[in-house]
Amino acid sequence: MKGNVFDLTVIFCGHSYKYELESVLKLFIPATRFSFVYDGENALSIDGDRIIAEKRVDKDAVYFSVLCFIGDSRESETKLVDKCDMPDDGGEFILSKLLFKAMCRITGIIPEWGVITGVRPVKRVNEMLSQGFSQSEIKTRLINDFYVSDNKADIALRTAYAQRDILKSTNEKAFDLYISIPFCPTRCSYCSFVSQSIEKASDQIGEYVKNLLVEIEYTANIIKRTGLILDTVYIGGGTPTTLSADMLRIVMTKISECFDMSHIREFTVEAGRADTITEDKLITIKDCGANRISINPQTLSDSVLKAIGRRHTVDDFYNSFFLARKVGFDMINTDLIAGLPTDTVDSFKRTINGIIELAPENITVHTLSVKRASNINLNSQLDVLKNPAGEMVEYATKTLSENGYSPYYLYRQKNMVGNLENIGWEKGGTQSLYNIYIMEESKTVIALGAGASTKLVDRNGKRLERIFNYKYAVDYNNNFDLMLKKKDEIERFYVNA
């Protein structure tokens, strides 16, 4: 190991459970690539930092073991399971828990979400609720079987209970519509999304919007033949307000012209960055039917904004927020990020306190996720192992709860600092329906534009398929006819459902 960079070999003996074991390792060693060897016979000949994960089947039992050789540390965990007691996954979860316990001892790190490595930990809780488990039974299982901390078990349960009535009330024919505007004024240093800075993509925007209008109309015609009912609309990015007011009006008007809007309960636009927000854009968004917007400062520290590459100030954010109130928006979300470069615990506390004083209806507290493609990681701007994000998130959870906010959706990302989470908080029953549905994968999402991913859920909720649009705007434009034909899969899916 050199600094934050690990040269680690993972050796699989008797199995190939790469995905889950790699996910567990990244709880302790984030934003790192590992080497993998599937030839267990050569395990003893490999030097350096290495992990040997073995599954050996004997006559009546299956033997699992994990041996970790990292630096000067040597740790091992073993478990013997009777063949008749073998789980359906073949023992992948058993090996994951053995690796987790060994890595906890080696690193001194105890991830609060335990061995839950997926994006949607609350989905597990919702599944247990649907099976009839009580709150106390679910919490016990999270702590004992998944090694989740008491605090995270509580927040997962609070979130799941906040979602119950909304998930139960979903019309089986309902779907959500997502529109991607993959452009931003500049690229933030922590970002690895497909969005492009306006300086590099200005020549693509006109063609992109033109193609997007065609995709909206083409897809709407397919939807009419399926009998699906539009429930929520979400325009995200990128930063949708990178578009001019005229372009925003054209896109939003096209949505209303092509889709049946008579049943929708929610229409959200991510206004996003203060350096893109103007009064005419806000008026346009409201006039075209949106009833929710996001205005996202990420921090109320000018020095941190500068460090992450944002070209706006804290005052710009305040001006945009008050302008949105003036225009008439009574449902505003603000995004914050814990663990940003140069941010401190005290500065983050001031951010939380300052946002609470504004009383937005929703506050989303993200934890920094260090992606390999982000400038932070590429330029080694951050020591992820010494980041104070955990203390920041703990303060946010405590303070928001004390001020009447409740968690209503929660998700995790790969390489999150401190292996923490993103939580959406709401006050007064103002949950974003779209955010709940997208996290729980309980409903079809038709997604249009570059980087958009359609998720098709059948009416029994048993089958899920994805349709991916081209990732970048230039590929979306250059291959538009081919991409458009992918939308025909929507009709085929529902004909065969």
C-alpha positions, 0 to 999 in steps of 0.5 A: 500500500502506498498512501491511499493506493493499494496494490492488492490481489484477490484470489478466488478458490472454488468460486467466482464471487467477484462482485460482492467481495470486491464491493466489501473490499471497497468499504475499506479501500475506496476508489481503487482497482484490484487484481483478481486471480481465479486459479486457486492452485497458485495462491501460495505462490503470489506475494505482496498484499493479497486476500485468499477467499476459499469455498471448499465442498466436502462430503457433508459440509462446505468450508469457507475461509478468508485469509488476508495478508495486508502489510504486516497484518495477517487475519483469517475467518472461517465457517463450516456449513452443513450442505443441507443448510446452504443458502440459495446464493451458494455462500457468497454472503457467507464469504462476504461477512467473513471478509468484512470481519477480517478487514474490520480488524486489519483496518480498524474501520467498522462501516456503519452499513455493515455488509450492505453494499448495494445502492438501496439499503432501504429496499431490504427493509421494505422487503422485510416489512412486506413479509410481515416482520415487525420493526424490532425484528427488522432492526435485530436482523439488520444489526445481527445478520448484516452488521449494520450499526444501531444508528443506521438501522434506525435511519433505514427504518424511519425512511422505510416507514415514511415511504410505506403509504406512498408505495402502497398507493401506486397505480399499477399502470403509473409511470414516471418520466425523466428528461435529461439535460446533460449540460452544466456551466462548469464541471465540479471537481467531484463530478464524474457524471455524463454532463458536459461543461457549456464551454465544450458543448455549446455547439451541441445544445441546439441539435440536442434539444431538437433531437430530444423533442423528437424523442419525446414525441416518438416515446409519447406515441408508444406510451399511448399504445401501452395504456400507461399513465403518467404520474410524475415528471422530473427534468434533471441533468446536468443542470437543466437551467443551463438551457435558455428560458426559450429552450426550457419553454420549448422542451416543457411545452413539448412534454405537455403537448405529447403526454397526457398530463391530466393525472400527474401529481408532481413535476420537478425541475432541477434548477441546480446551480445559482449561476444558471438561474434567472427570473425569466427561467424560473417564471418559464418553469412555473408557467409550464407546470413545474411545482417543485424545483431544486436549488443546490448550493452544496455548501454555504462556504465561498472557499469550498465553492471555489475549491470544487470549481463552482462559479457562483458565490453563497450570496448568489445562492441566497439570491436565487432562493429568494427569487424562486420564492418571489416567483411563487415556488412553495416546494424547494429542495436544496442539495448539500454535500458532506466531505467536500475538499477544504470543508471542515466540520464547523463550516459544514455545521454552519451550512446546515444551520444556514439552510435550516434558517431558510426553511426549504421544504426538502433538504438532501444531504449527500456524502461525497462519492470519490469516483475514479473519473472525477478531478478530485481523484485524478488530482489526488485532492482528497485523503478519503481515509481522513475525511470528516464526512461521518461527523458531518452526516451525524450532525446533519441527521441530529439537527435536521431531526430536531428541526422537524425534518424527516428522512424519506428516501436514502441511497448509497453510491460506490466509493462514498467517503466513510461508506455513508449515504445520501438522505432526502429530508422533508418537512410537512409531508412534502416528499418527492414521489419521484425520488422514492419511486426511483430508489425503490424501483417499484415503478416504470421510469421512462427516461429520455435524453443522453445518459438516460436509463429507462427502467421497465417494471411489469405490472406485477412488479416481478420483472425489471428491464433497462434500456440505455440511451447513449451516454454522451450528448455527442453520441446521442446526436450522432446516433440518434436514429439508432437510439430512437429505435431502442424505445420500441422495446417499451412496447414489446415489454408491455405486450409480453408482460 
